[in-house]
Each structure stands twice: as C-alpha cells, then as structure tokens.
Amino acid sequence: MCAEKAHRMLIAILLGFVMMFAGIQMIKLAFLLQLFIMIMLLIWAFTDFCPSLYALKKVLPPCYPDNKTNGKENN
C-alpha cells in the first residue's frame, strides 16, 4: 500500500463517519468533522502541501517517488 492510495481511503472513511454521525443525529460532530476535512483540502489546494499526506509518507512509501505530479509528465 502506498501513501497516496492510503490517503484517498482515509478521506473516504472520514466522509463515511460524517454520514454516520449525521445519520445518528450527532449533527455537531458531523459538522466539525466535515469542517476539518474541508480545511485540510483547502490547505492542500492553496499550498500544495497536505499535512496528513506528509505524515503518511513518513510511514508508507509514496506511490510516485520520482515525480511530484502523481505519475503525470510535466509538459
């Protein structure tokens, strides 16, 4: 398992928790978790740095070790 794939699965799992918390009427917790996810994604979008992906890369190997653009060529 590589870091980027684990990161995508982690985001999907967290969004599943948001749905679960909303479904069992824990709206405040669902809102806070959704807000946390949104802030992390905005940080990633504006700075091209994701703290959770950085931490995952310390534990798991990167999927694309040589190229920063996720395996796509820069033209």
Sequence and secondary structure as in RCSB ss.txt:
>XXXX:A:sequence
MCAEKAHRMLIAILLGFVMMFAGIQMIKLAFLLQLFIMIMLLIWAFTDFCPSLYALKKVLPPCYPDNKTNGKENN
>XXXX:A:secstr
  HHHHHHHHHHHHHHHHHHHHHTT HHHHHHHHHHHHHHHHHHHHHS  HHHHHHHHHS  SSSS TTTT    
